[in-house]
Amino acid sequence: MVTSALERALAPFPLESVPASHARRFLEPGPVVLLTTRHAGNENVMALGWHQVLEFSPSLVSCVVSRSSRSFEMLRASGECVLNVPGSDMLDAVVGVGNCSGEDVDKFARFGLEREDALEVDAPALPQCHALIECRVSDDRAVERYNLFILEVRHIRARVTPRPPEYVHYVGDGEFMLSGKRVSRKRLFRPEMLGF
């Protein structure tokens, strides 16, 4: 049997069983975002790691918001939010926001988060973040069963220069990974395969 150099290098490190609950450590969907909501004169911000792009046009994103969070009821009632994408320079604020409840503390003040009105939805936006993705709930059929909101992206504002920052990815158990260097394969890429 012929083995490759990679197989020989990995031989001392065999595959081991890992609990199914650790799937997120290998399938991290994307950067942690700060979800902001407004309803009945109240505003809130929460750290959110479970989201994914669903469709290009209309631009749809799904996210899971814990039923026990204040943001769950605010998003459900208002139907609008902003997904604010922070850079790694905001990591401590992201962790702090995720470690407390808006019922008990003004998270904006405690973590120095500036606010401004979003342009197309009735929710606060965080201008310190790299990108502000304004959304409206498009489909709420999975909310009762899975706490899963399907959002339609209505407007995006982002800093396109000088370059994207390092993003924060949560991999569980209080550990984070920062996005690494970007590499281009545009010469090999076939956008027509995306189906749009």
C-alpha positions, -999 to 999 in steps of 0.1 A, spaced: 0 0 0 14 34 -10 10 62 14 13 99 7 36 123 26 5 138 43 -7 103 54 27 95 69 28 129 87 -6 123 102 0 87 111 10 94 148 -23 114 152 -51 89 145 -87 100 142 -106 98 175 -143 99 184 -155 133 195 -189 140 212 -216 150 186 -222 182 206 -188 194 195 -198 197 158 -195 235 159 -158 232 165 -154 218 130 -183 234 112 -181 270 124 -205 288 101 -189 323 102 -179 352 123 -196 361 155 -219 390 150 -236 414 174 -273 412 167 -291 445 176 -328 449 181 -353 476 191 -389 471 203 -413 492 224 -387 518 232 -361 492 243 -328 483 225 -306 453 230 -275 437 217 -264 400 218 -235 380 206 -246 355 179 -225 327 164 -251 305 148 -260 319 114 -256 311 77 -262 325 42 -292 307 26 -298 324 -7 -283 351 -30 -314 367 -44 -333 377 -24 -304 377 0 -315 354 29 -296 346 61 -307 323 89 -299 326 126 -307 308 158 -316 330 187 -320 314 221 -356 316 233 -342 325 268 -325 357 255 -341 391 255 -333 395 218 -356 365 209 -388 383 219 -376 416 206 -368 402 172 -400 382 171 -421 413 180 -403 438 158 -393 416 129 -362 436 123 -325 436 134 -290 445 124 -262 419 122 -231 439 131 -199 422 121 -170 432 145 -133 428 140 -110 411 164 -103 444 180 -137 441 196 -132 406 210 -135 415 246 -166 435 240 -181 405 221 -174 382 250 -187 407 275 -220 412 255 -224 374 254 -218 370 292 -247 392 304 -283 400 299 -299 432 286 -325 426 314 -298 434 340 -274 459 323 -272 484 295 -247 465 274 -242 494 250 -229 516 279 -210 489 297 -190 478 266 -186 512 250 -208 504 219 -217 534 199 -252 534 184 -268 549 154 -301 543 136 -300 517 108 -310 531 74 -338 507 63 -349 489 95 -360 501 129 -330 488 149 -298 503 162 -265 498 143 -230 497 157 -208 519 136 -176 506 153 -182 473 134 -167 464 100 -201 457 84 -237 465 93 -262 441 78 -298 453 81 -324 426 81 -362 419 83 -377 386 93 -387 369 60 -400 336 73 -408 326 109 -421 291 104 -391 275 121 -391 299 151 -414 279 173 -397 246 167 -360 255 163 -356 292 173 -346 297 137 -353 331 121 -350 335 83 -339 370 76 -339 390 43 -310 414 40 -324 448 32 -293 470 33 -255 466 40 -230 492 49 -193 482 52 -158 495 52 -144 482 19 -110 498 25 -83 494 35 -91 456 38 -113 433 58 -102 429 94 -96 396 113 -130 383 122 -139 365 154 -151 329 152 -164 310 183 -154 274 184 -169 265 218 -158 262 254 -148 298 256 -123 296 227 -122 317 196 -104 316 163 -94 347 143 -98 346 106 -65 340 88 -49 353 57 -69 354 25 -58 336 -7 -71 341 -42 -81 314 -67 -101 337 -90 -84 322 -120 -99 288 -111 -133 301 -98 -164 295 -119 -192 318 -106 -217 303 -130 -216 271 -108 -233 291 -80 -265 291 -100 -273 327 -103 
